[in-house]
Amino acid sequence: MTALSRRQFLRSSAMLAAMAGVPALVRAKGPIALRVASSMPTNDNASLHVWYEHFAANLKGAVGDAIKLDYFPNGQLGKESDVVQQVKIGSTDMMVSGASIWATVAPELGMLDLGYLFTGFDHVHRALSGPAGSKLNELLQRHSGCSILAWAPQFGGRNVYTKKPVHSLAEIKGVKLRVLPAPAYIETFKAMGAVPTPISFGEIYMAVQTGVVEGLEHDSATVLASKFYEVVKSCWQTQHAFGPMVAVMGKRGLAKIPAELKSAFMKAAQDATEQQRPIAAHKEQAANEALKQHGMSFYPMAQTERDLVHGKLQDTAYRSFAAKYPVTAPLFADIAAAAKS
């Protein structure tokens, strides 16, 4: 048996083993097709795509061809806000995105975007693996009928990227920055003194290139994957947000999955998160090094300024958010406690 035929044999054996666990009735009906959307490109530096690749491989290994995923990356199905509505009504079954966009239908999720709420993605994982994550999923289900299959880390905290160098709060004052169209991001950058300008992801490059904004905020891996380094050359390492990514399915999408396959489907999603966690920090470091090769300069934010903004947000944005959405008040405490555990 040649090396090639051995590989073919092993793949065939794995497929037969997976299909053996799929009930005959499910196989007889043919594969279940699910439409999955993402705004990011098919790039190894795109956290949404990497999570999806793990999920798709896990699912294939568990159920073989019983479930077929039709993947639409790079915003092919429209703006994220439009895809949220598609998932709600069932024309798209699943969306892999940052959690932020789901605050448009479940505003309580917007708390995750408040500046300096988290110290890093290990903190995010501890917090959202507990009562806070369960409660936010419950709120999303109540508002939209959609469910969070998994939380996962992005590839690094978010920083400020500008055309001209920025080193301090004094220098960011009055600078127009693209931010996510989410109230928490707007409040965070108002606290910094910048001029936050909500723009959809697919329009960032052109907005910076044409001068509609002077920069943007995002994580390094996304800046690399989307080639934003072509229009911005300076990174102020604010590390202001560690918003998680989420895989979300609508009620109609979940209803397509037979009960006997649902456990394997959910496990494939959870396992994708566990596979992503150890590589996230490495991806951020590697992206920073690659960006330097493209001419990006990096300037760390002073700890005193970070503490100043954090304190300001605690006294204003955190309090007003909890007052507006009282159900989140205990979640702020849960998240703070998770930082120390």
C-alpha contacts under 8 A as a table, 3 or more apart, distances in Angstrom:
res1	aa1	res2	aa2	distance
1	M	5	S	6.20
1	M	6	R	6.47
2	T	5	S	5.21
2	T	6	R	6.19
3	A	6	R	5.14
3	A	7	R	6.46
4	L	7	R	5.26
4	L	8	Q	6.37
5	S	8	Q	4.90
5	S	9	F	5.98
6	R	9	F	4.92
6	R	10	L	6.14
7	R	10	L	5.11
7	R	11	R	6.18
8	Q	11	R	5.17
8	Q	12	S	6.08
9	F	12	S	5.11
9	F	13	S	6.04
10	L	13	S	5.02
10	L	14	A	6.13
11	R	14	A	5.16
11	R	15	M	6.22
12	S	15	M	5.08
12	S	16	L	6.15
13	S	16	L	5.10
13	S	17	A	6.10
14	A	17	A	5.09
14	A	18	A	6.21
14	A	61	G	7.19
15	M	18	A	5.09
15	M	19	M	6.14
15	M	61	G	6.99
15	M	64	G	5.86
16	L	19	M	5.08
16	L	20	A	6.01
16	L	64	G	7.94
17	A	20	A	5.13
17	A	21	G	6.92
18	A	21	G	5.58
18	A	22	V	7.05
18	A	60	K	7.86
18	A	61	G	5.94
18	A	62	A	5.34
18	A	63	V	5.33
18	A	64	G	5.31
19	M	22	V	5.09
19	M	62	A	8.00
19	M	63	V	5.99
19	M	64	G	5.43
19	M	65	D	7.64
19	M	66	A	7.86
20	A	23	P	7.62
21	G	62	A	7.93
21	G	63	V	7.09
22	V	26	V	6.82
22	V	27	R	6.92
22	V	63	V	6.14
22	V	66	A	7.36
22	V	261	L	7.56
23	P	26	V	5.46
23	P	27	R	6.55
23	P	260	E	7.69
24	A	27	R	5.05
24	A	28	A	6.06
25	L	28	A	5.06
25	L	29	K	6.45
26	V	29	K	5.36
26	V	30	G	6.79
26	V	31	P	7.82
26	V	66	A	7.00
26	V	258	P	7.80
27	R	30	G	5.39
27	R	31	P	7.01
27	R	66	A	6.26
30	G	66	A	6.81
31	P	65	D	6.11
31	P	66	A	4.46
31	P	67	I	5.13
31	P	68	K	6.03
32	I	66	A	6.15
32	I	67	I	4.62
32	I	68	K	5.78
32	I	256	K	7.18
32	I	257	I	7.34
33	A	67	I	6.00
33	A	68	K	4.68
33	A	69	L	5.90
33	A	70	D	6.93
34	L	67	I	7.40
34	L	68	K	6.21
34	L	69	L	5.02
34	L	70	D	5.95
34	L	92	T	7.68
34	L	93	D	5.79
34	L	94	M	7.45
34	L	253	G	7.25
35	R	69	L	6.14
35	R	70	D	4.85
35	R	71	Y	6.15
35	R	72	F	7.45
35	R	92	T	5.31
35	R	93	D	5.18
35	R	94	M	6.36
36	V	69	L	6.70
36	V	70	D	5.98
36	V	71	Y	4.85
36	V	72	F	6.02
36	V	92	T	6.63
36	V	93	D	6.09
36	V	94	M	4.71
36	V	95	M	5.58
36	V	96	V	7.42
37	A	71	Y	6.03
37	A	72	F	4.75
37	A	73	P	5.72
37	A	75	G	7.35
37	A	76	Q	7.71
37	A	77	L	6.91
37	A	83	V	7.55
37	A	92	T	7.43
37	A	94	M	6.37
37	A	95	M	4.78
37	A	96	V	6.25
38	S	41	P	7.99
38	S	48	L	6.88
38	S	49	H	7.48
38	S	72	F	6.32
38	S	73	P	4.60
38	S	74	N	6.10
38	S	75	G	6.03
38	S	80	E	7.96
38	S	95	M	5.99
38	S	96	V	5.22
38	S	97	S	6.11
39	S	73	P	5.73
39	S	74	N	4.47
39	S	75	G	4.11
39	S	76	Q	7.54
39	S	79	K	7.57
39	S	80	E	6.67
39	S	97	S	7.03
39	S	201	F	7.52
39	S	202	G	7.72
40	M	46	A	6.23
40	M	48	L	6.52
40	M	49	H	6.70
40	M	73	P	5.91
40	M	74	N	4.48
40	M	75	G	6.73
40	M	226	S	8.00
41	P	46	A	6.63
41	P	49	H	6.98
41	P	73	P	5.76
41	P	74	N	4.42
41	P	225	A	7.37
41	P	226	S	7.40
42	T	46	A	7.01
42	T	49	H	5.75
42	T	73	P	6.59
42	T	74	N	7.22
43	N	46	A	5.28
43	N	49	H	6.65
43	N	50	V	7.61
43	N	225	A	6.30
44	D	47	S	7.47
44	D	49	H	7.17
44	D	50	V	6.07
44	D	225	A	7.80
45	N	50	V	7.60
45	N	155	F	7.70
45	N	221	A	5.16
45	N	222	T	6.52
45	N	224	L	7.11
45	N	225	A	5.44
45	N	283	K	6.92
45	N	287	A	7.52
46	A	49	H	5.41
46	A	50	V	6.29
46	A	155	F	7.74
46	A	221	A	6.48
46	A	222	T	5.80
46	A	225	A	6.05
47	S	50	V	5.15
47	S	51	W	6.15
47	S	153	P	7.83
47	S	154	Q	5.45
47	S	155	F	5.84
47	S	221	A	7.80
47	S	222	T	7.76
48	L	51	W	5.29
48	L	52	Y	6.20
48	L	96	V	6.07
48	L	97	S	6.35
48	L	154	Q	7.62
48	L	245	M	7.20
49	H	52	Y	5.00
49	H	53	E	6.15
49	H	73	P	7.64
50	V	53	E	5.11
50	V	54	H	6.42
50	V	276	Q	7.64
51	W	54	H	5.27
51	W	55	F	6.19
51	W	152	A	7.99
51	W	272	A	5.89
51	W	273	T	6.86
51	W	276	Q	6.39
52	Y	55	F	4.94
52	Y	56	A	5.99
52	Y	96	V	7.43
52	Y	272	A	7.64
53	E	56	A	5.20
53	E	57	A	6.19
54	H	57	A	5.24
54	H	58	N	6.06
54	H	272	A	5.09
54	H	275	Q	7.27
55	F	58	N	5.10
55	F	59	L	6.05
55	F	268	A	5.53
55	F	269	A	5.48
55	F	271	D	7.43
55	F	272	A	5.05
56	A	59	L	5.17
56	A	60	K	6.10
56	A	69	L	7.40
56	A	268	A	7.81
57	A	60	K	5.13
57	A	61	G	6.17
58	N	61	G	5.17
58	N	62	A	6.25
58	N	268	A	5.05
58	N	269	A	7.89
58	N	271	D	7.52
58	N	272	A	7.35
59	L	62	A	5.05
59	L	63	V	6.00
59	L	64	G	7.27
59	L	67	I	7.92
59	L	264	A	7.21
59	L	265	F	6.28
59	L	268	A	5.31
60	K	63	V	5.51
60	K	64	G	4.58
60	K	65	D	6.59
60	K	67	I	7.80
61	G	64	G	5.75
62	A	264	A	6.31
62	A	268	A	7.71
63	V	66	A	5.69
63	V	67	I	6.95
63	V	261	L	7.48
63	V	264	A	7.33
64	G	67	I	7.27
65	D	68	K	6.18
72	F	75	G	7.20
72	F	76	Q	5.70
72	F	77	L	6.77
73	P	76	Q	5.99
75	G	78	G	5.26
75	G	79	K	6.19
75	G	80	E	7.27
75	G	202	G	7.13
77	L	83	V	6.68
78	G	82	D	6.09
78	G	83	V	6.35
79	K	82	D	5.22
79	K	83	V	6.33
79	K	200	S	6.90
79	K	201	F	7.72
79	K	202	G	7.30
80	E	83	V	4.95
80	E	84	V	6.17
80	E	101	I	6.92
80	E	200	S	7.77
81	S	84	V	5.22
81	S	85	Q	6.83
81	S	101	I	6.59
81	S	104	T	7.59
82	D	85	Q	5.32
82	D	86	Q	6.44
83	V	86	Q	4.75
83	V	87	V	6.15
83	V	92	T	7.28
83	V	95	M	7.45
84	V	87	V	5.22
84	V	88	K	6.30
84	V	95	M	7.54
84	V	101	I	7.74
84	V	102	W	7.14
85	Q	88	K	4.95
85	Q	89	I	6.33
86	Q	89	I	5.36
86	Q	90	G	5.85
86	Q	91	S	5.17
86	Q	92	T	5.20
86	Q	93	D	7.85
87	V	90	G	4.98
87	V	91	S	6.29
87	V	92	T	4.82
87	V	93	D	5.44
87	V	94	M	6.18
87	V	95	M	7.10
87	V	146	C	7.60
87	V	249	M	6.58
87	V	250	G	5.19
87	V	253	G	7.84
88	K	144	S	6.31
88	K	145	G	6.80
88	K	146	C	6.40
88	K	250	G	5.29
88	K	251	K	7.33
89	I	92	T	7.79
89	I	250	G	7.35
89	I	252	R	7.44
90	G	93	D	5.63
90	G	250	G	6.24
90	G	251	K	7.36
90	G	252	R	5.30
90	G	253	G	6.12
92	T	95	M	7.74
92	T	253	G	7.62
93	D	249	M	5.78
93	D	250	G	6.04
93	D	252	R	7.18
93	D	253	G	4.46
93	D	254	L	7.67
94	M	247	A	7.00
94	M	248	V	5.59
94	M	249	M	4.41
94	M	250	G	6.71
94	M	253	G	6.95
95	M	247	A	5.80
95	M	248	V	5.39
95	M	249	M	6.58
96	V	245	M	7.21
96	V	246	V	5.84
96	V	247	A	4.50
96	V	248	V	6.51
97	S	101	I	7.57
97	S	245	M	5.45
97	S	246	V	5.60
97	S	247	A	6.61
98	G	101	I	6.47
98	G	243	G	6.94
98	G	244	P	6.01
98	G	245	M	4.01
98	G	246	V	5.85
99	A	102	W	5.71
99	A	103	A	7.38
99	A	109	L	7.26
99	A	112	L	7.85
99	A	243	G	6.74
99	A	244	P	5.89
99	A	245	M	5.24
99	A	246	V	5.49
100	S	103	A	5.58
100	S	104	T	7.94
100	S	109	L	7.02
100	S	110	G	6.17
100	S	112	L	7.50
100	S	113	D	6.61
100	S	180	L	7.74
100	S	182	A	6.72
100	S	243	G	7.25
101	I	104	T	5.83
101	I	181	P	7.74
101	I	182	A	7.17
102	W	105	V	5.66
102	W	106	A	6.08
102	W	107	P	7.57
102	W	109	L	6.86
102	W	110	G	7.98
102	W	140	L	7.91
103	A	106	A	4.67
103	A	107	P	4.21
103	A	108	E	6.47
103	A	109	L	5.00
103	A	110	G	5.02
103	A	182	A	7.16
104	T	107	P	5.92
104	T	182	A	7.46
105	V	140	L	7.55
105	V	143	H	6.51
105	V	144	S	6.57
106	A	109	L	6.00
106	A	110	G	7.89
106	A	139	L	6.66
106	A	140	L	5.38
106	A	143	H	5.78
106	A	144	S	7.35
107	P	110	G	5.44
108	E	111	M	6.04
108	E	136	L	7.23
108	E	139	L	7.50
108	E	325	Y	6.57
108	E	328	T	6.78
109	L	112	L	5.98
109	L	136	L	6.36
109	L	140	L	7.92
110	G	113	D	5.57
110	G	114	L	7.22
110	G	182	A	7.08
110	G	183	P	7.23
110	G	184	A	6.02
111	M	114	L	5.47
111	M	184	A	6.78
111	M	318	Y	7.93
111	M	321	F	7.31
111	M	328	T	7.87
112	L	117	L	7.10
112	L	243	G	6.00
112	L	244	P	7.96
113	D	117	L	7.62
113	D	184	A	5.46
113	D	185	Y	6.25
113	D	241	A	6.29
113	D	242	F	7.52
113	D	243	G	5.73
114	L	117	L	5.87
114	L	184	A	4.94
114	L	185	Y	6.45
114	L	187	E	7.70
114	L	188	T	6.34
114	L	241	A	7.06
114	L	313	L	7.94
114	L	317	A	7.58
114	L	318	Y	7.47
115	G	118	F	7.94
115	G	184	A	7.54
115	G	185	Y	7.31
115	G	188	T	5.37
115	G	240	H	5.10
115	G	241	A	5.40
115	G	310	H	6.97
115	G	313	L	7.14
116	Y	119	T	6.70
116	Y	239	Q	7.83
116	Y	240	H	5.19
116	Y	241	A	5.87
116	Y	310	H	5.82
117	L	241	A	7.25
117	L	335	I	7.86
117	L	336	A	7.81
118	F	121	F	7.53
118	F	123	H	6.20
118	F	124	V	6.41
118	F	241	A	6.91
118	F	242	F	6.23
118	F	335	I	7.80
118	F	339	A	7.43
119	T	123	H	6.18
119	T	124	V	7.99
119	T	242	F	7.58
119	T	339	A	7.12
120	G	123	H	5.38
120	G	124	V	6.49
120	G	157	G	7.08
120	G	242	F	6.08
121	F	124	V	4.67
121	F	125	H	6.06
121	F	153	P	6.04
121	F	156	G	7.83
121	F	157	G	7.95
121	F	242	F	6.25
121	F	244	P	7.80
122	D	125	H	5.09
122	D	126	R	6.32
123	H	126	R	5.24
123	H	127	A	6.15
123	H	338	A	6.29
123	H	339	A	5.40
124	V	127	A	5.20
124	V	128	L	6.01
124	V	153	P	7.93
124	V	242	F	7.38
124	V	244	P	7.29
125	H	128	L	5.39
125	H	129	S	5.84
125	H	151	W	7.95
125	H	152	A	7.64
125	H	153	P	7.83
126	R	129	S	5.41
126	R	130	G	6.76
126	R	338	A	5.92
126	R	339	A	7.92
127	A	130	G	5.65
127	A	131	P	7.68
127	A	132	A	6.28
127	A	133	G	6.88
127	A	334	D	6.94
127	A	335	I	5.27
127	A	338	A	5.35
127	A	339	A	7.86
128	L	131	P	7.10
128	L	132	A	5.53
128	L	133	G	3.92
128	L	134	S	7.30
128	L	151	W	7.45
129	S	132	A	7.57
129	S	133	G	5.87
129	S	134	S	7.63
130	G	133	G	5.76
130	G	134	S	6.59
131	P	134	S	5.09
131	P	135	K	6.00
131	P	331	L	7.94
131	P	334	D	7.66
132	A	135	K	5.23
132	A	136	L	6.22
132	A	331	L	5.45
132	A	334	D	6.58
132	A	335	I	7.17
133	G	136	L	5.23
133	G	137	N	6.23
134	S	137	N	5.20
134	S	138	E	6.21
135	K	138	E	4.97
135	K	139	L	6.22
136	L	139	L	5.01
136	L	140	L	6.24
137	N	140	L	5.07
137	N	141	Q	6.21
137	N	147	S	6.27
137	N	148	I	5.85
138	E	141	Q	5.12
138	E	142	R	6.19
138	E	147	S	7.86
139	L	142	R	5.02
139	L	143	H	6.18
140	L	143	H	5.23
140	L	144	S	5.86
140	L	145	G	6.96
140	L	146	C	6.24
140	L	147	S	6.60
140	L	148	I	7.94
141	Q	144	S	5.42
141	Q	145	G	4.36
141	Q	146	C	4.94
141	Q	147	S	5.54
142	R	145	G	5.98
145	G	250	G	6.19
145	G	251	K	5.60
146	C	248	V	6.57
146	C	249	M	5.50
146	C	250	G	4.14
146	C	251	K	5.65
147	S	248	V	5.49
147	S	249	M	5.46
147	S	250	G	6.34
147	S	251	K	7.51
148	I	151	W	7.34
148	I	246	V	6.56
148	I	247	A	5.85
148	I	248	V	4.53
148	I	249	M	6.66
149	L	246	V	7.39
149	L	247	A	5.47
149	L	248	V	5.74
149	L	249	M	7.12
149	L	266	M	6.58
149	L	269	A	6.44
149	L	270	Q	7.43
150	A	246	V	5.73
150	A	247	A	5.48
150	A	248	V	7.58
150	A	269	A	6.06
150	A	270	Q	5.80
150	A	273	T	6.90
151	W	244	P	6.33
151	W	245	M	5.86
151	W	246	V	4.71
151	W	247	A	6.85
151	W	273	T	6.90
152	A	244	P	5.69
152	A	245	M	5.25
152	A	246	V	6.23
152	A	273	T	5.11
152	A	276	Q	7.14
152	A	277	R	7.14
153	P	156	G	7.77
153	P	243	G	7.79
153	P	244	P	5.13
153	P	245	M	6.02
153	P	273	T	7.65
153	P	276	Q	7.13
153	P	277	R	6.28
153	P	280	A	6.71
154	Q	157	G	7.60
154	Q	219	D	7.96
154	Q	242	F	7.61
154	Q	243	G	7.39
154	Q	244	P	5.93
154	Q	245	M	6.04
154	Q	280	A	6.65
155	F	219	D	6.73
155	F	220	S	7.48
155	F	221	A	5.95
155	F	222	T	7.84
155	F	280	A	4.71
155	F	281	A	6.56
155	F	283	K	5.83
155	F	284	E	5.41
156	G	219	D	5.64
156	G	220	S	6.82
156	G	221	A	7.35
156	G	242	F	7.22
156	G	280	A	6.55
156	G	281	A	6.32
156	G	283	K	7.55
156	G	284	E	5.09
157	G	218	H	7.78
157	G	219	D	5.60
157	G	220	S	7.99
157	G	239	Q	5.03
157	G	240	H	6.99
157	G	241	A	5.73
157	G	242	F	4.87
157	G	243	G	7.79
158	R	217	E	6.27
158	R	218	H	4.61
158	R	219	D	4.27
158	R	220	S	7.35
158	R	237	Q	7.83
158	R	238	T	7.12
158	R	239	Q	5.04
158	R	240	H	5.94
158	R	241	A	5.38
158	R	242	F	6.55
159	N	217	E	5.36
159	N	218	H	5.56
159	N	219	D	6.01
159	N	220	S	7.57
159	N	235	C	6.76
159	N	236	W	6.09
159	N	237	Q	4.95
159	N	238	T	4.97
159	N	239	Q	5.19
159	N	240	H	6.60
159	N	241	A	7.99
160	V	215	G	7.34
160	V	216	L	5.95
160	V	217	E	4.38
160	V	218	H	6.73
160	V	235	C	5.66
160	V	236	W	5.11
160	V	237	Q	6.49
160	V	238	T	6.53
161	Y	215	G	5.46
161	Y	216	L	5.32
161	Y	217	E	5.83
161	Y	218	H	7.62
161	Y	232	V	6.13
161	Y	233	K	7.12
161	Y	234	S	5.49
161	Y	235	C	4.51
161	Y	236	W	6.36
162	T	165	P	6.50
162	T	166	V	7.23
162	T	214	E	5.95
162	T	215	G	4.06
162	T	216	L	6.48
162	T	232	V	5.13
162	T	233	K	6.38
162	T	234	S	5.27
162	T	235	C	6.58
163	K	214	E	6.18
163	K	215	G	6.14
163	K	231	V	6.78
163	K	232	V	4.43
163	K	233	K	5.50
163	K	234	S	6.19
164	K	232	V	7.77
164	K	233	K	7.16
164	K	234	S	6.36
165	P	233	K	7.72
165	P	234	S	5.18
165	P	235	C	7.44
165	P	236	W	7.81
166	V	171	E	5.64
166	V	172	I	6.24
166	V	234	S	7.18
166	V	235	C	7.58
166	V	236	W	6.09
166	V	299	Y	7.69
167	H	171	E	6.48
167	H	172	I	7.86
167	H	236	W	6.23
167	H	299	Y	6.08
167	H	300	P	7.55
167	H	301	M	6.93
168	S	171	E	5.26
168	S	172	I	6.41
168	S	301	M	6.82
168	S	302	A	7.64
168	S	305	E	7.76
169	L	172	I	5.13
169	L	173	K	6.33
169	L	192	M	6.24
169	L	193	G	7.06
169	L	305	E	7.15
170	A	173	K	5.57
172	I	175	V	5.45
172	I	192	M	7.30
172	I	193	G	6.51
172	I	194	A	5.58
173	K	192	M	7.13
173	K	193	G	4.50
173	K	194	A	4.80
173	K	195	V	7.66
174	G	193	G	6.28
174	G	194	A	4.83
174	G	195	V	5.57
175	V	194	A	5.02
175	V	195	V	5.61
175	V	214	E	6.54
176	K	194	A	6.26
176	K	195	V	4.55
176	K	196	P	5.95
176	K	197	T	6.51
176	K	213	V	5.07
176	K	214	E	5.38
176	K	215	G	6.81
177	L	194	A	6.99
177	L	195	V	6.09
177	L	196	P	5.13
177	L	197	T	5.70
177	L	213	V	5.53
177	L	214	E	5.84
177	L	215	G	4.89
177	L	216	L	4.90
177	L	217	E	7.13
178	R	196	P	6.10
178	R	197	T	4.82
178	R	198	P	5.68
178	R	199	I	5.98
178	R	204	I	7.18
178	R	213	V	6.24
178	R	214	E	7.92
178	R	215	G	6.23
178	R	216	L	4.46
178	R	217	E	6.60
179	V	182	A	7.86
179	V	185	Y	6.33
179	V	186	I	6.95
179	V	196	P	5.91
179	V	197	T	5.68
179	V	198	P	4.94
179	V	199	I	6.49
179	V	216	L	6.36
179	V	217	E	6.21
180	L	185	Y	6.37
180	L	186	I	7.89
180	L	198	P	5.43
180	L	199	I	6.44
180	L	200	S	6.91
180	L	201	F	7.75
181	P	185	Y	7.57
181	P	186	I	7.79
181	P	197	T	7.98
181	P	198	P	4.50
181	P	199	I	6.29
181	P	200	S	6.98
182	A	185	Y	5.69
182	A	186	I	6.62
182	A	198	P	7.57
183	P	186	I	5.06
183	P	187	E	6.18
184	A	187	E	5.14
184	A	188	T	6.14
184	A	317	A	7.84
185	Y	188	T	5.05
185	Y	189	F	6.34
185	Y	196	P	7.78
186	I	189	F	5.49
186	I	190	K	6.17
186	I	196	P	5.48
186	I	197	T	7.64
186	I	198	P	7.80
187	E	190	K	5.08
187	E	191	A	6.23
187	E	317	A	6.72
188	T	191	A	5.22
188	T	192	M	6.59
188	T	313	L	7.09
188	T	317	A	7.87
189	F	192	M	4.83
189	F	193	G	6.25
189	F	194	A	5.42
189	F	195	V	6.90
189	F	196	P	5.92
190	K	193	G	4.99
190	K	194	A	5.62
190	K	195	V	6.48
190	K	196	P	6.76
191	A	194	A	7.69
191	A	309	V	6.50
191	A	312	K	6.98
191	A	313	L	6.90
192	M	309	V	6.50
197	T	213	V	7.45
199	I	203	E	6.57
199	I	204	I	6.65
200	S	203	E	5.61
200	S	204	I	6.76
201	F	204	I	5.50
202	G	205	Y	7.48
203	E	206	M	5.74
203	E	207	A	6.14
204	I	207	A	5.13
204	I	208	V	6.24
204	I	216	L	7.76
205	Y	208	V	5.46
205	Y	209	Q	6.04
205	Y	228	F	6.22
205	Y	231	V	7.21
206	M	209	Q	4.93
206	M	210	T	5.89
207	A	210	T	5.45
207	A	211	G	6.09
207	A	212	V	4.93
207	A	213	V	5.94
208	V	211	G	5.16
208	V	212	V	6.02
208	V	213	V	5.19
208	V	214	E	5.91
208	V	215	G	5.97
208	V	216	L	7.74
208	V	231	V	6.51
208	V	232	V	7.81
209	Q	212	V	7.80
209	Q	231	V	5.73
210	T	213	V	7.88
211	G	214	E	6.02
213	V	216	L	7.65
215	G	232	V	6.71
218	H	222	T	6.87
218	H	223	V	6.80
219	D	222	T	5.60
219	D	223	V	6.41
219	D	284	E	7.83
220	S	223	V	5.03
220	S	224	L	6.19
220	S	284	E	6.16
220	S	287	A	5.77
220	S	288	N	6.14
220	S	291	L	7.84
221	A	224	L	5.07
221	A	225	A	6.03
221	A	283	K	6.73
221	A	284	E	5.91
221	A	287	A	5.10
221	A	288	N	7.63
222	T	225	A	4.93
222	T	226	S	5.85
223	V	226	S	5.43
223	V	227	K	5.90
223	V	228	F	5.03
223	V	229	Y	6.36
224	L	227	K	5.12
224	L	228	F	6.53
224	L	229	Y	6.57
224	L	287	A	6.42
224	L	290	A	7.56
224	L	291	L	6.49
225	A	228	F	7.96
227	K	230	E	5.88
228	F	231	V	5.61
228	F	232	V	6.32
229	Y	232	V	5.07
229	Y	233	K	6.03
229	Y	291	L	6.96
229	Y	294	H	6.83
229	Y	295	G	7.88
229	Y	296	M	6.97
230	E	233	K	7.51
232	V	296	M	7.69
233	K	295	G	6.30
233	K	296	M	4.55
233	K	297	S	6.31
234	S	296	M	5.44
234	S	297	S	4.89
234	S	298	F	6.17
234	S	299	Y	7.83
235	C	296	M	6.88
235	C	297	S	5.98
235	C	298	F	4.77
235	C	299	Y	6.14
236	W	298	F	6.06
236	W	299	Y	4.87
236	W	300	P	5.92
236	W	301	M	6.38
237	Q	298	F	6.87
237	Q	299	Y	5.94
237	Q	300	P	4.71
237	Q	301	M	5.49
238	T	300	P	6.90
238	T	301	M	5.29
238	T	306	R	7.34
239	Q	242	F	7.52
247	A	269	A	7.91
249	M	253	G	6.01
249	M	254	L	6.37
250	G	253	G	5.18
250	G	254	L	6.29
251	K	254	L	5.30
251	K	255	A	6.17
252	R	255	A	5.02
252	R	256	K	6.58
253	G	256	K	5.45
253	G	257	I	7.41
254	L	257	I	5.63
255	A	258	P	7.34
257	I	261	L	6.45
257	I	262	K	6.07
258	P	261	L	5.43
258	P	262	K	6.25
259	A	262	K	5.18
259	A	263	S	7.67
260	E	263	S	7.08
261	L	264	A	5.46
261	L	265	F	6.18
262	K	265	F	4.96
262	K	266	M	6.15
263	S	266	M	5.27
263	S	267	K	6.12
264	A	267	K	5.07
264	A	268	A	6.13
265	F	268	A	5.22
265	F	269	A	6.65
266	M	269	A	5.20
266	M	270	Q	6.33
267	K	270	Q	5.03
267	K	271	D	5.91
268	A	271	D	5.21
268	A	272	A	6.19
269	A	272	A	5.13
269	A	273	T	6.67
270	Q	273	T	5.28
270	Q	274	E	6.59
271	D	274	E	5.02
271	D	275	Q	6.16
272	A	275	Q	5.05
272	A	276	Q	6.18
273	T	276	Q	5.03
273	T	277	R	6.23
274	E	277	R	5.41
274	E	278	P	7.56
275	Q	278	P	6.64
275	Q	279	I	7.60
276	Q	279	I	5.62
276	Q	280	A	6.30
277	R	280	A	5.58
278	P	281	A	7.00
278	P	282	H	7.78
279	I	282	H	5.29
279	I	283	K	6.11
280	A	283	K	5.14
280	A	284	E	6.46
281	A	284	E	5.23
281	A	285	Q	6.44
282	H	285	Q	5.23
282	H	286	A	6.07
283	K	286	A	5.13
283	K	287	A	5.93
284	E	287	A	5.08
284	E	288	N	6.22
285	Q	288	N	5.20
285	Q	289	E	6.43
286	A	289	E	5.18
286	A	290	A	6.21
287	A	290	A	5.01
287	A	291	L	6.04
288	N	291	L	5.08
288	N	292	K	6.29
289	E	292	K	5.17
289	E	293	Q	6.61
290	A	293	Q	5.12
290	A	294	H	6.65
291	L	294	H	4.95
291	L	295	G	6.55
291	L	296	M	5.40
292	K	295	G	5.08
292	K	296	M	4.65
292	K	297	S	6.43
293	Q	296	M	7.18
301	M	305	E	6.99
301	M	306	R	6.82
302	A	305	E	5.35
302	A	306	R	6.36
303	Q	306	R	4.93
303	Q	307	D	6.07
304	T	307	D	5.17
304	T	308	L	6.13
305	E	308	L	4.89
305	E	309	V	6.26
306	R	309	V	5.33
306	R	310	H	6.11
307	D	310	H	4.99
307	D	311	G	6.04
308	L	311	G	5.29
308	L	312	K	6.26
309	V	312	K	5.03
309	V	313	L	6.13
310	H	313	L	5.16
310	H	314	Q	6.18
311	G	314	Q	5.10
311	G	315	D	6.31
312	K	315	D	5.27
312	K	316	T	6.18
312	K	317	A	7.95
313	L	316	T	5.08
313	L	317	A	4.95
313	L	318	Y	6.04
314	Q	317	A	6.15
314	Q	318	Y	4.90
314	Q	319	R	6.49
315	D	318	Y	6.57
315	D	319	R	6.10
316	T	319	R	5.51
316	T	320	S	6.01
317	A	320	S	5.21
317	A	321	F	5.90
318	Y	321	F	5.22
318	Y	322	A	6.26
319	R	322	A	5.25
319	R	323	A	6.14
320	S	323	A	4.99
320	S	324	K	6.08
321	F	324	K	5.13
321	F	325	Y	6.00
321	F	326	P	8.00
321	F	328	T	7.91
322	A	325	Y	5.05
322	A	326	P	5.06
322	A	327	V	7.36
322	A	328	T	5.57
322	A	329	A	4.88
323	A	326	P	5.38
323	A	329	A	7.65
325	Y	328	T	5.84
325	Y	329	A	7.55
326	P	329	A	5.43
327	V	330	P	6.96
327	V	331	L	7.63
328	T	331	L	4.93
328	T	332	F	6.41
329	A	332	F	5.48
329	A	333	A	6.99
330	P	333	A	5.12
330	P	334	D	6.29
331	L	334	D	4.86
331	L	335	I	6.06
332	F	335	I	5.19
332	F	336	A	6.17
333	A	336	A	5.11
333	A	337	A	6.12
334	D	337	A	5.13
334	D	338	A	6.25
335	I	338	A	5.09
335	I	339	A	6.71
336	A	339	A	5.41
336	A	340	K	7.38
337	A	340	K	5.59
337	A	341	S	6.72
338	A	341	S	5.15
